[in-house]
Amino acid sequence: MQLLYDTDTDPALIRGRRVAVLGFGAQGRAQALNLRDSGVPVTVGLRATSSARAAAAEAGLAVAEPAAAVAQAEVVVVLIPDEAQPAVYAETVAPQLKNHGVLVFAHGFNIHYRRIVPRADLDVVMVAPNGIGEQLRAQYAAGRGVPGLVAVHQDASGQARALALAYAWAQGHGRAGIIESTFREETETDLFAEQAVLCGGLTHLIIAAFETLVAAGYAPEMAYFACLHEVKLMADMIYARGLAGMRESISSTAEFGDYTRGPRVIGGEARAAMQAMLKEIQDGEFAAELAREMQAGAPTLRAERVRARAHLIERVGEALRTRMAGGKPG
Ligand SMILES: NC(=O)c1ccc[n+]([C@@H]2O[C@H](COP(=O)([O-])OP(=O)(O)OC[C@H]3O[C@@H](n4cnc5c(N)ncnc54)[C@H](OP(=O)(O)O)[C@@H]3O)[C@@H](O)[C@H]2O)c1
């Protein structure tokens, strides 16, 4: 896989164009500030009722209603929550965006699953940071950058790829490395990783192991430290040195347990479940289920949040974290 850097981009392509950033949340704030500091004229599009208006104005950014921000701009960056994007595109962006404008996304979901079908005259690209908004801004401000993915969905002008690279430059991605991808690849790998590893896999692995120890009579506090707290130590080592590097740092006992017991936890059944989940992502079944959930007012999400919050691991964890931070248990 080839990485691209600042020298592979043409900053003039973005510097000369007014950009409307819709949203001033995790990504909107970071990207609007990075654009401004890269010399790109930027307007933040926020609803009149938005509590983020004051923060954007205090940061010295121009703020306008979303429709007005889009109408002034040649490039529109959609940085509101994924579930809100289809309605905002239909009601605000499509009617206002100039002919031959550019649409930028930070995640491929709505385009890939055709929940947004952009006008044919538009360039449609993705510039997806490999990091949360806070890191994107902090790295840029420190003269560094986080890596980013770029992809082109629709190239009406013939310049969509060059424009996406210029936008990636303005976000500092060219300092760390820009990876070329597709909307499909980004969306499917992102969903799969969050379901199998980062969110679904990790949380359920922790809970199952915690419950196993507690059911066998071990103290919940011991189970919390062993199965949850130490995850950070392992994740930091894996992040810095890879799996093999981490294994060099652990004891031979831990390493032997890893090789011989790990495959029993993640065995044939878990791998078959991963295959099935990947298929549901690829054939659109997961996206359709999520759309039905949101349309119904998120009943599963609400119920699961309440259930998960009430779990013993949360009460034990809260008390231990308070004590570790030097506070008194509540
Ligand atoms: N979170 C990350 O760091 C991260 C990382 C990579 C990619 N992404 C992608 O970046 C995009 C933005 O995600 P995010 O996490 O930055 O979003 P977010 O923080 O949840 O976005 C909040 C902002 O969106 C505005 N907003 C919400 N609903 C709106 C609506 N219906 N109309 C107009 N404005 C609305 C809010 O304005 P109000 O104040 O008016 O509510 C607020 O300014 C998504 O595509 C996401 O997948 C995010």
The ligand as a MOL file (V3000), in Angstrom:
LIG
                    3D

  0  0  0     0  0            999 V3000
M  V30 BEGIN CTAB
M  V30 COUNTS 48 52 0 0 0
M  V30 BEGIN ATOM
M  V30 1 N -16.0980 11.3260 16.1990 0
M  V30 2 C -14.9670 11.2550 15.4820 0
M  V30 3 O -13.9000 11.6640 15.9420 0
M  V30 4 C -15.0000 10.7190 14.0610 0
M  V30 5 C -13.8650 10.0680 13.5310 0
M  V30 6 C -13.8580 9.7170 12.1650 0
M  V30 7 C -14.9850 10.0090 11.3830 0
M  V30 8 N -16.0800 10.5970 11.9480 0 CHG=1
M  V30 9 C -17.2150 10.9410 11.0870 0
M  V30 10 O -17.3610 12.3560 11.1050 0
M  V30 11 C -18.7390 12.7160 10.9330 0
M  V30 12 C -19.1530 13.6160 12.0880 0
M  V30 13 O -19.0920 12.8700 13.2930 0
M  V30 14 P -18.9080 13.5930 14.7060 0
M  V30 15 O -18.6700 12.5020 15.7000 0
M  V30 16 O -17.9280 14.7130 14.5790 0 CHG=-1
M  V30 17 O -20.3890 14.2130 14.9120 0
M  V30 18 P -20.9410 14.9410 16.2090 0
M  V30 19 O -19.8270 15.4140 17.0840 0
M  V30 20 O -21.9930 14.0930 16.8400 0
M  V30 21 O -21.6740 16.2110 15.5160 0
M  V30 22 C -22.3000 17.1440 16.2990 0
M  V30 23 C -22.5860 18.3740 15.4610 0
M  V30 24 O -23.5700 18.0550 14.4560 0
M  V30 25 C -24.6090 19.0300 14.5120 0
M  V30 26 N -25.8930 18.4180 14.1430 0
M  V30 27 C -26.4520 17.2980 14.6660 0
M  V30 28 N -27.6230 17.0310 14.0610 0
M  V30 29 C -27.8110 18.0260 13.1490 0
M  V30 30 C -28.8610 18.3330 12.2330 0
M  V30 31 N -29.9220 17.5210 12.1080 0
M  V30 32 N -28.7340 19.4390 11.4690 0
M  V30 33 C -27.6500 20.2440 11.5710 0
M  V30 34 N -26.6200 20.0150 12.4330 0
M  V30 35 C -26.7110 18.9160 13.2110 0
M  V30 36 C -24.6270 19.4670 15.9670 0
M  V30 37 O -25.2060 20.7280 16.0160 0
M  V30 38 P -26.1890 21.1760 17.2220 0
M  V30 39 O -25.2870 21.8620 18.2100 0
M  V30 40 O -27.1870 22.0360 16.5370 0
M  V30 41 O -26.8200 19.9000 17.7790 0
M  V30 42 C -23.1360 19.4940 16.3210 0
M  V30 43 O -22.5370 20.7140 15.9450 0
M  V30 44 C -19.4960 11.3980 10.8630 0
M  V30 45 O -19.6510 11.0650 9.5080 0
M  V30 46 C -18.5670 10.4020 11.5440 0
M  V30 47 O -18.7460 9.0640 11.1220 0
M  V30 48 C -16.1140 10.9550 13.2680 0
M  V30 END ATOM
M  V30 BEGIN BOND
M  V30 1 1 1 2
M  V30 2 2 2 3
M  V30 3 1 2 4
M  V30 4 1 4 5
M  V30 5 2 4 48
M  V30 6 2 5 6
M  V30 7 1 6 7
M  V30 8 2 7 8
M  V30 9 1 8 9
M  V30 10 1 8 48
M  V30 11 1 9 10
M  V30 12 1 9 46
M  V30 13 1 10 11
M  V30 14 1 11 12
M  V30 15 1 11 44
M  V30 16 1 12 13
M  V30 17 1 13 14
M  V30 18 2 14 15
M  V30 19 1 14 16
M  V30 20 1 14 17
M  V30 21 1 17 18
M  V30 22 2 18 19
M  V30 23 1 18 20
M  V30 24 1 18 21
M  V30 25 1 21 22
M  V30 26 1 22 23
M  V30 27 1 23 24
M  V30 28 1 23 42
M  V30 29 1 24 25
M  V30 30 1 25 26
M  V30 31 1 25 36
M  V30 32 1 26 27
M  V30 33 1 26 35
M  V30 34 2 27 28
M  V30 35 1 28 29
M  V30 36 1 29 30
M  V30 37 2 29 35
M  V30 38 1 30 31
M  V30 39 2 30 32
M  V30 40 1 32 33
M  V30 41 2 33 34
M  V30 42 1 34 35
M  V30 43 1 36 37
M  V30 44 1 36 42
M  V30 45 1 37 38
M  V30 46 2 38 39
M  V30 47 1 38 40
M  V30 48 1 38 41
M  V30 49 1 42 43
M  V30 50 1 44 45
M  V30 51 1 44 46
M  V30 52 1 46 47
M  V30 END BOND
M  V30 END CTAB
M  END
